[in-house]
């Protein structure tokens, strides 16, 4: 589902632990790292999509996390044309995302990268909150900066 401006509705997930470190996942069979994210299906709310993606990509259930913040508006990034699927060329520009900041209330051992038959990540680690800005792929960097800045204020309020 692509909107009239060429953006696919999507959710981004910043999962943090009690030390305010963030979950950082390595994309399967690649060398790139990112936050969990995924498309919003027809009829899904952003929150429903976030919980579905959280389970599919990280193996966590709603009882393992608490929502502590979300972005007010959509954040957009354009995908380089050479990354766009052939069938989407001309109509697809990129992603528009609602970002959620979650607190892990479960244990690290609750994380399961093999929870779905199509895993997204093959490794993960906890990172300092701002480190992802240094290593995320270039075309996502501005959206990560906007999301991290907007949601940072929720970290200390969530205790």
RABELTA-V415796 format. One record per run of one state. SS is the DSSP state (H for helix, E for strand, - for the rest). FROM is the first residue (numbers start at 1). LEN is the number of residues. If there is no record, write none. Layout:
ss=SS from=FROM len=LEN
ss=SS from=FROM len=LEN
//
This chain:
ss=- from=1 len=1
ss=E from=2 len=1
ss=- from=3 len=4
ss=E from=7 len=10
ss=- from=17 len=5
ss=E from=22 len=6
ss=- from=28 len=5
ss=E from=33 len=2
ss=- from=35 len=1
ss=E from=36 len=4
ss=- from=40 len=6
ss=H from=46 len=13
ss=- from=59 len=3
ss=H from=62 len=3
ss=E from=65 len=6
ss=- from=71 len=4
ss=E from=75 len=4
ss=- from=79 len=2
ss=H from=81 len=3
ss=- from=84 len=2
ss=H from=86 len=3
ss=- from=89 len=5
ss=E from=94 len=11
ss=- from=105 len=3
ss=H from=108 len=3
ss=- from=111 len=10
ss=E from=121 len=7
ss=- from=128 len=4
ss=H from=132 len=4
ss=- from=136 len=2
ss=H from=138 len=15
ss=- from=153 len=1
ss=H from=154 len=4
ss=- from=158 len=2
//
